[in-house]
Amino acid sequence: MKSLILGYGSIGHRHADVLGTMGHDVAVLSRRKIDHPQRFTTLDQALAEFMPEYVVIASRTIEHRDDIKQLSSLGFSGILMVEKPVYDTGSETIHGDFARIKVAFNLRFHPALQRFREIIGTRDVHAATAYVGSYLPDWRPETDYRQSYSADQHRGGGVLRDLSHELDYLTWIFGPWRVLTALGGHFSKLDIDSDDVFSVLYETEQIPSISLNINYLDTTTRREVIALTASGTVRLDMVAGTIEADGKIETFAVERNDTYIGQHKAMIDADDDIICDVSEGLDVMRMITAIENAANSKTWVYA
């Protein structure tokens, strides 16, 4: 399959590598001079000459909206994957004659998360808490973190958007939020102007209390969820690949690109059981807006 990657930052590079190992004919759209055998500098040229069947939008978040509109206006009618989050702001419906369009929340394809969701589906959950933290300067060791889009709110950066995986998979597991409040902003001495800490408290129709803490500051990378249920505590550690429940620990081996491979396979095979639909991706955008409104107003926000 001919696959075109829009953008060649760290995530675009990874998509290109993964699709290449999957046997795809991969081209890249990038304004920068990059080390890739098939590079285009304009989208119309890429579509006309390369004629991709599958496009992955992996550009800066602030560029997603324009990329989608341009693909539509140029008549692209193939399969479209949009890296998370869908937009930098807003949640308007996407228009275009695309064969399929999904959002790249690849953590849904983590086997430990899938097993956690399976276990939770059989239990009465009283409360849940999630935590994700890692140190932004360590994310891309080959580049200055201060120059990354993550450091710049005007380019769609900030921990709330970068780590919006949590908003997606918590909704996927526990259902949509009904009311929430939040605190967040730029609290550290990192040389950035984007948010580096957010704490969210909310409820769903079934779960009276869900708390989420995300940050750019933890020098020990962690990604964990704890669910307090009527039949005992269930603990998920996605970094270690473990689930602890009923006095037993299950361990799942996950290679670096496994979740990306699973996501692309589902996309191409039209397997919609796990992959994030664009409507769900836009729900995440609406939740991001509500979280920011709650933090700014110091109030509760209702869905």
C-alpha positions as CSV (number, residue, x, y, z in Angstrom):
1,M,0.0,0.0,0.0
2,K,1.2,3.5,-0.8
3,S,1.3,5.5,2.4
4,L,2.0,9.2,2.8
5,I,3.1,10.8,6.1
6,L,2.4,14.5,6.6
7,G,5.2,15.8,8.8
8,Y,8.5,14.2,9.7
9,G,9.1,15.1,13.4
10,S,9.6,12.3,15.9
11,I,6.1,10.9,15.5
12,G,6.0,11.2,11.7
13,H,9.4,9.5,11.6
14,R,8.0,6.7,13.7
15,H,5.0,6.2,11.5
16,A,7.2,6.1,8.4
17,D,9.5,3.5,10.0
18,V,6.6,1.4,11.2
19,L,4.8,1.4,7.9
20,G,8.0,0.7,6.1
21,T,8.6,-2.4,8.2
22,M,5.0,-3.5,7.4
23,G,5.9,-3.5,3.7
24,H,4.3,-0.2,2.7
25,D,5.6,2.1,0.0
26,V,6.2,5.2,2.2
27,A,6.6,8.8,1.1
28,V,6.9,11.9,3.4
29,L,5.7,15.4,3.1
30,S,8.1,17.8,4.7
31,R,9.3,21.3,4.1
32,R,12.6,20.4,5.7
33,K,15.4,18.6,4.0
34,I,15.2,15.1,5.5
35,D,16.9,11.8,5.0
36,H,14.1,9.9,3.3
37,P,14.1,8.5,-0.2
38,Q,10.7,9.8,-1.1
39,R,10.1,13.4,0.0
40,F,7.6,15.9,-1.2
41,T,7.4,19.6,-0.3
42,T,3.8,20.3,-1.3
43,L,0.6,18.2,-0.8
44,D,-0.8,18.7,-4.3
45,Q,2.5,17.3,-5.7
46,A,2.5,14.4,-3.3
47,L,-1.1,13.4,-4.2
48,A,-0.6,13.8,-7.9
49,E,2.7,12.0,-8.3
50,F,2.7,9.5,-5.4
51,M,-1.1,8.8,-5.4
52,P,-1.3,7.5,-1.8
53,E,-4.0,5.2,-0.7
54,Y,-3.4,5.9,3.0
55,V,-2.4,9.3,4.6
56,V,-1.2,9.8,8.2
57,I,-1.4,13.4,9.5
58,A,1.6,13.7,11.8
59,S,2.3,17.4,11.4
60,R,2.3,19.9,14.3
61,T,-1.1,19.9,16.0
62,I,-1.8,23.5,15.0
63,E,-1.5,22.4,11.3
64,H,-4.0,19.4,11.5
65,R,-7.1,21.5,10.6
66,D,-5.5,22.9,7.5
67,D,-4.1,19.6,6.5
68,I,-7.5,17.9,6.7
69,K,-9.1,20.7,4.7
70,Q,-6.5,20.7,2.0
71,L,-6.7,16.9,1.6
72,S,-10.4,17.3,1.2
73,S,-10.2,20.1,-1.3
74,L,-7.6,18.3,-3.4
75,G,-10.0,15.3,-3.6
76,F,-8.1,12.7,-1.5
77,S,-10.7,9.9,-1.0
78,G,-8.5,7.2,0.7
79,I,-7.9,6.2,4.3
80,L,-7.0,9.0,6.7
81,M,-5.4,8.7,10.1
82,V,-5.0,11.9,12.2
83,E,-2.5,12.0,15.0
84,K,-3.9,12.9,18.4
85,P,-5.2,15.4,19.3
86,V,-7.4,16.1,16.3
87,Y,-7.0,19.9,16.6
88,D,-5.1,22.3,18.7
89,T,-8.4,23.9,19.7
90,G,-12.1,23.4,18.8
91,S,-14.1,20.3,17.9
92,E,-15.9,21.0,14.7
93,T,-17.0,18.1,12.5
94,I,-14.6,16.9,9.8
95,H,-15.8,17.1,6.2
96,G,-14.4,15.2,3.3
97,D,-14.9,12.3,1.0
98,F,-12.5,10.0,3.0
99,A,-12.9,6.3,2.8
100,R,-12.3,6.0,6.5
101,I,-11.0,8.5,9.1
102,K,-9.7,7.6,12.6
103,V,-7.6,9.2,15.3
104,A,-4.2,7.8,16.4
105,F,-4.7,7.0,20.1
106,N,-2.3,4.1,19.8
107,L,-2.4,3.2,23.5
108,R,-5.7,1.4,23.0
109,F,-3.6,-1.3,21.4
110,H,-1.5,-1.8,24.5
111,P,-2.3,-5.4,25.6
112,A,-2.2,-4.6,29.3
113,L,-4.7,-1.7,28.8
114,Q,-7.0,-4.0,26.8
115,R,-6.8,-6.6,29.6
116,F,-7.5,-3.9,32.2
117,R,-10.6,-2.8,30.3
118,E,-11.7,-6.5,30.1
119,I,-11.4,-6.9,33.8
120,I,-13.1,-3.6,34.6
121,G,-16.0,-4.6,32.4
122,T,-16.9,-7.4,34.9
123,R,-16.8,-5.3,38.0
124,D,-18.6,-2.5,39.9
125,V,-16.2,0.4,40.1
126,H,-16.4,2.9,43.0
127,A,-13.5,5.2,42.0
128,A,-10.5,5.3,39.7
129,T,-7.3,7.3,39.5
130,A,-4.8,7.7,36.7
131,Y,-1.3,9.1,36.6
132,V,1.1,9.8,33.8
133,G,4.3,11.8,34.1
134,S,7.6,12.0,32.3
135,Y,10.3,14.6,32.0
136,L,9.9,16.8,28.9
137,P,13.7,17.5,28.4
138,D,14.2,13.7,28.1
139,W,11.5,13.1,25.4
140,R,13.7,13.9,22.4
141,P,17.3,13.7,23.6
142,E,18.7,14.7,20.2
143,T,16.8,18.1,20.2
144,D,16.5,21.0,22.6
145,Y,13.2,20.6,24.3
146,R,12.7,24.4,24.2
147,Q,12.5,24.3,20.4
148,S,9.9,21.5,20.3
149,Y,6.2,22.1,19.6
150,S,5.5,20.7,23.1
151,A,7.1,23.8,24.6
152,D,5.0,26.2,22.6
153,Q,1.3,26.7,23.3
154,H,0.8,28.6,20.0
155,R,1.9,25.4,18.1
156,G,-0.6,23.2,20.0
157,G,1.9,22.2,22.7
158,G,1.2,21.5,26.4
159,V,0.9,18.4,28.6
160,L,-3.0,18.4,28.3
161,R,-2.8,17.8,24.6
162,D,0.5,15.8,24.4
163,L,-0.8,13.3,27.0
164,S,-4.5,13.3,25.9
165,H,-4.1,9.5,25.6
166,E,-5.4,9.4,29.1
167,L,-8.6,11.3,28.3
168,D,-9.2,8.9,25.5
169,Y,-8.6,5.6,27.2
170,L,-10.3,6.6,30.5
171,T,-13.4,7.4,28.5
172,W,-13.0,4.2,26.5
173,I,-12.9,2.2,29.7
174,F,-15.2,4.1,32.1
175,G,-17.5,6.1,29.9
176,P,-17.9,9.8,29.0
177,W,-17.6,12.5,31.7
178,R,-20.7,14.3,33.1
179,V,-19.2,17.0,35.2
180,L,-15.6,17.9,35.9
181,T,-13.2,20.4,37.5
182,A,-9.5,21.0,37.0
183,L,-6.3,22.8,38.0
184,G,-3.4,23.2,35.6
185,G,-1.0,25.4,33.9
186,H,2.8,26.1,33.7
187,F,3.9,25.5,37.2
188,S,7.6,24.5,36.8
189,K,10.8,26.3,35.9
190,L,11.0,24.5,32.5
191,D,11.7,27.1,29.8
192,I,8.4,26.7,28.0
193,D,5.2,28.7,27.7
194,S,2.8,25.7,27.6
195,D,1.1,23.9,30.4
196,D,3.2,21.3,32.2
197,V,0.8,20.1,34.9
198,F,-2.9,19.3,35.0
199,S,-5.1,17.6,37.5
200,V,-8.7,16.7,36.6
201,L,-11.5,15.4,38.8
202,Y,-14.7,14.2,37.2
203,E,-17.6,11.7,37.3
204,T,-19.3,9.6,34.7
205,E,-22.7,8.0,34.7
206,Q,-21.4,4.9,36.4
207,I,-18.3,6.1,38.3
208,P,-18.7,8.7,41.0
209,S,-15.0,9.7,41.2
210,I,-12.2,9.6,38.6
211,S,-9.0,11.6,39.1
212,L,-6.3,12.2,36.6
213,N,-2.9,13.7,37.1
214,I,-0.6,14.5,34.1
215,N,2.7,16.3,33.9
216,Y,6.0,17.0,32.0
217,L,8.0,16.9,35.2
218,D,8.4,13.3,36.5
219,T,12.0,12.2,36.0
220,T,10.8,8.6,36.4
221,T,8.4,7.8,33.6
222,R,5.1,6.4,34.9
223,R,1.8,5.6,33.4
224,E,-0.6,3.9,35.8
225,V,-4.3,3.4,36.6
226,I,-5.9,2.2,39.8
227,A,-9.5,1.1,40.0
228,L,-11.2,0.6,43.3
229,T,-13.9,-2.0,42.8
230,A,-16.4,-3.9,44.8
231,S,-14.4,-7.1,44.4
232,G,-10.9,-5.6,45.0
233,T,-8.3,-3.2,43.6
234,V,-7.1,-3.5,40.0
235,R,-3.8,-1.8,39.2
236,L,-2.4,-1.2,35.7
237,D,1.2,-0.2,35.0
238,M,1.6,0.4,31.3
239,V,5.4,1.1,31.6
240,A,6.0,-2.3,33.2
241,G,3.2,-3.9,31.3
242,T,1.6,-5.4,34.4
243,I,-1.9,-5.8,35.9
244,E,-2.4,-6.7,39.5
245,A,-5.8,-8.1,40.6
246,D,-7.1,-10.7,42.9
247,G,-3.6,-11.3,44.4
248,K,-2.1,-12.1,41.0
249,I,0.1,-10.2,38.6
250,E,-0.2,-10.6,34.8
251,T,2.7,-9.4,32.7
252,F,2.5,-8.4,29.0
253,A,5.5,-8.1,26.8
254,V,5.3,-5.0,24.5
255,E,7.9,-3.9,22.0
256,R,8.4,-0.2,21.3
257,N,6.3,-0.2,18.1
258,D,3.8,-2.9,18.8
259,T,0.9,-0.5,19.5
260,Y,1.6,1.5,16.3
261,I,1.7,-1.7,14.3
262,G,-1.6,-2.9,15.8
263,Q,-3.2,0.5,15.1
264,H,-2.1,0.6,11.5
265,K,-3.3,-3.0,10.9
266,A,-6.7,-2.2,12.3
267,M,-6.9,0.9,10.2
268,I,-6.0,-0.9,7.0
269,D,-8.1,-3.9,7.7
270,A,-11.2,-1.8,8.6
271,D,-11.3,-3.4,12.1
272,D,-13.1,-0.9,14.2
273,D,-13.3,-2.9,17.5
274,I,-10.5,-1.0,19.2
275,I,-9.4,2.0,17.1
276,C,-10.5,5.5,18.0
277,D,-13.2,6.8,15.8
278,V,-13.1,10.4,14.7
279,S,-16.2,11.2,16.8
280,E,-14.4,9.9,19.9
281,G,-11.4,12.0,19.0
282,L,-13.6,15.1,18.8
283,D,-15.1,14.1,22.2
284,V,-11.6,14.3,23.6
285,M,-11.2,17.8,22.1
286,R,-14.5,18.8,23.9
287,M,-13.2,17.4,27.1
288,I,-9.9,19.4,26.7
289,T,-11.9,22.6,26.3
290,A,-14.0,21.8,29.4
291,I,-10.9,21.1,31.4
292,E,-9.3,24.4,30.4
293,N,-12.5,26.3,31.1
294,A,-12.8,24.6,34.5
295,A,-9.2,25.5,35.4
296,N,-9.5,29.1,34.3
297,S,-12.8,29.7,36.0
298,K,-12.1,27.5,39.1
299,T,-15.6,26.0,38.8
300,W,-17.3,22.7,37.8
301,V,-18.2,22.3,34.1
302,Y,-21.1,20.2,32.9
303,A,-21.1,18.2,29.7
